C-alpha cells in the first residue's frame, strides 16, 4: 500500500564542477524517485552568491540539502562549508560532502564543521539514498520525503 504525499519537493543545491559527477548525482536522485528541485552550480563563488541570495540569485530558494564537492575552482568546498556554518541563516542546512579523495584529515576537518554525510565518488546509489532518507529530521513538515526503496 502506497500512501499519498502532500507537500513541496525538497530543494537541493548541488555544487559540483564535474559534468560527469553531476550527471551521476542527478541520476541517482531521479532513480531513487526523490521529489526534488535541483539547482546545479559549478563554483564556490556561484554557490556563495546563491546561498546569500546575491546578484542573479536574489530570488533563489533556500536549499533543504547541499551536496558539496570539495575540489572546486576559486572558493573551495571546504571554505564554502566553513562560511555556511558561520552564517546564522544557513548554519542548520544539512550538507553532504562528495569528494573523489578520502583523505583522513580533510574528512575530519569537514566533520568538525558538522557535515551530515561524507560520500566518496563515484557515489553508491543505495548508500546515497539511505543518507538522504536519514536526514529527514532536518527537513520541514511540508516537504515530500524520500521513501524506502523496495
N, C-alpha and C positions, 0 to 999 in steps of 0.2 A: 504494500500500500504506500503510495507516494502522497505526501501532504503538499498542499499548495503553499507557496511562499509569497509573502507580501512585503514590499519594501523597495529600496533602491539598490542598484548594483554597487558593489564595492569599487571605490576609486583607487586605482593602482598607479603609482608613479614608478616607471622602470627607467633607471639611469644606467645606460649601457652603451658603450661606444662601438661594440662589435655587432655588425648586422647579423651574423650567424648566431651569436649567443642570444640576441634579442628575438630572433625568429623562433629559436628553441623555447625560450621562456614564454613567449606569446602563445606558441603552440601547446605548451604544457597547460597553460590556463584554459585554453579552449578545450583541449582534450579532457580536462578534469571537470568540464561543464560548470565552471565557476562564473556566476553572473558578475561581470565587472565592466568598468570603463577604464581603458588603458591610455595613459599618456607616456609616450616614449621619448626620452631626451638623451642626447649623446655626449653631453659635457657637464662637468660640475658647475660651471658658470650658469648654464641654462637651468639646471635643477635648482640652484640657489635663487635665481630670479623667479622661477615658478613657485617655489615654496614661500617666498616672501611677497608674491603677487606684485612683481615689479615689471615695468616695461610692457611688452606684448602679452605678459601673463597676468595682467591686472585682474582679470576675471577668472583666474584658474581656481578649480575646486581644491579644497584641502584634501590630500590623499589619506586614505584609510590604511594604506600599506605602501612602503617604499622598498623597492627591490633595487639594491645599490651595488654596482661594480666598484671595486676599489681602485683599479687602474684606469683612471680617466684622464683625458687631456686637460691641462690647466689645473683647476682645483681638483685634488684627488678625492676619491670616495671617502677616505678616512678624514680628510679636512671637512668635507661636507657633513659627514656624520657628527663630527665634533660641533659644528655650527648648529645643527638640528637640535642636539641635546642641550645647548646653551640658550636656545630660544624658548621662552615661556609658552608661546602658542604652538610650537612644533614638537617640543620635547617628548610628548607622550605618543607620537605616531610610531607604530611598530616599524622597525627597519630590519630587513633581511639582507645580509651581505652575500653577494655572489662573486666568487673570485676563481681565477684559474690557478692560483697558488695557495697552498695551505701552510704558509709559514707560521710557526707557533707564536712568535712574538707579535705578528700582525693580528692573528686571531685573538690573542689575549688582550691587546690594546682595544680592539673593537668590542670585545665582551665587557671591558671596563666602561665603555660608553653605552652599555645596556642595549645591545642588539638582541633581537628576538630569535635570530637564527643565523647560521653560517653555513652556506652551501658551496661546495666545490664544483666548478664546471668540469665537464658537462653535467648538467643538472639531472638527477634521477627523478623521474616523474612522480613515483609514489612517495618518495621522501619529501619532495616539494609540496605536494598536495596535503600530506599529513601535517606539515609545518603550517601551511596556510590555515587549515582547519583548527589547529591548536591555538591560533592567535585570536579566536573568536571572542575571548574575554575582553579584548581591547576595543572591539567594534560596537557601534551604536545599535540599539534595538531595532531600528527601522531598516537595517541593511539585510540583503539577501546573503546568507552564509553558504559556504560550500557544504555539500552533502557527502557522506562517506561513499567511496567507490564500492560497487558491488562485486 
